[in-house]
Every structure is written in structure tokens, then in C-alpha cells.
Amino acid sequence: MSKKIPEITEDLLRQAEELAGYGLSMPQIAAVLGFCERTLHRRKNENESLLAALKRGRARAAAIVGKALFQRAKDGDVPAIRWWEMTREGRSEKNETAHVGDRDEQASGDAEVVLAKLRAMMSDQGGPS
């Protein structure tokens, strides 16, 4: 007895896009759509529309969250400013310990320099200083 191959319909594409936009993982999306994960991977590799829907959902969600984060940073929210700057520049909040001679030093980005840079950039654009 063979299993029925799931049909890729417009409704399924809309649902896949929405689920991807919510940040669900591929196994979670597969479960909601009624596929096993392997079938979902195979179907997205065979069907450009499904692959595009998944990418579009993730991109739209990133755009919505990015816009909200940017607005908060623009309004002077310091944690949002730090997050914006750190993620856009590929920096990390992680502290790394480097051994130098007889002492350990914390090697981390200078948060005040980053904040000053973003504040200057925002004031040039007419944002809060």
C-alpha cells in the first residue's frame, strides 16, 4: 500500500508561507501540513513554488520584525539600538577571554563606541539624539 503524494495546492502554498513566517522549523511545518519532514524536503526541492513560499514567509517575517526593531532604535530605545548595531555588523555580545602574559583580558566590543556611532547616524537623519 503506497502513501498518497501530497498535492501542492494554492491553499497549501499560502499555509506553508504563513507557517514559515511564524518561524516554525521544517519538521514543525511538515507536521502541520500533514507531511513527514523528508517528504516536505523532497517536495520543496521538486516544486519551486513551495520553496519560494517558504522563503517568502521567512523574508516577510524578518522584514516586519526588522521594521519594528528599527523604529524602536530610531525612537531611542537603547537595547534596540544595541541589538540593531550588533546584528547588522555581525558582532556578538559574547565575551572571549584572551590570555596575555600573566593576566586574562576580556576581549569584547566597546558598546559605548557603537552607541555613539548609531546616535550620530540617527541625528544626521533627523532622529532623536
PEKA-V776111 format. One record per helix or strand. SS is the DSSP state (~ for helix, > for strand). FROM is the first residue (numbers start at 1). TO is the last residue. Records with the same first field share a line. If there is no record, write none. Layout:
SS = FROM-TO ; FROM-TO
This chain:
~ = 10-21 ; 26-33 ; 37-46 ; 48-74 ; 78-88 ; 111-124
> = 96-100 ; 103-107
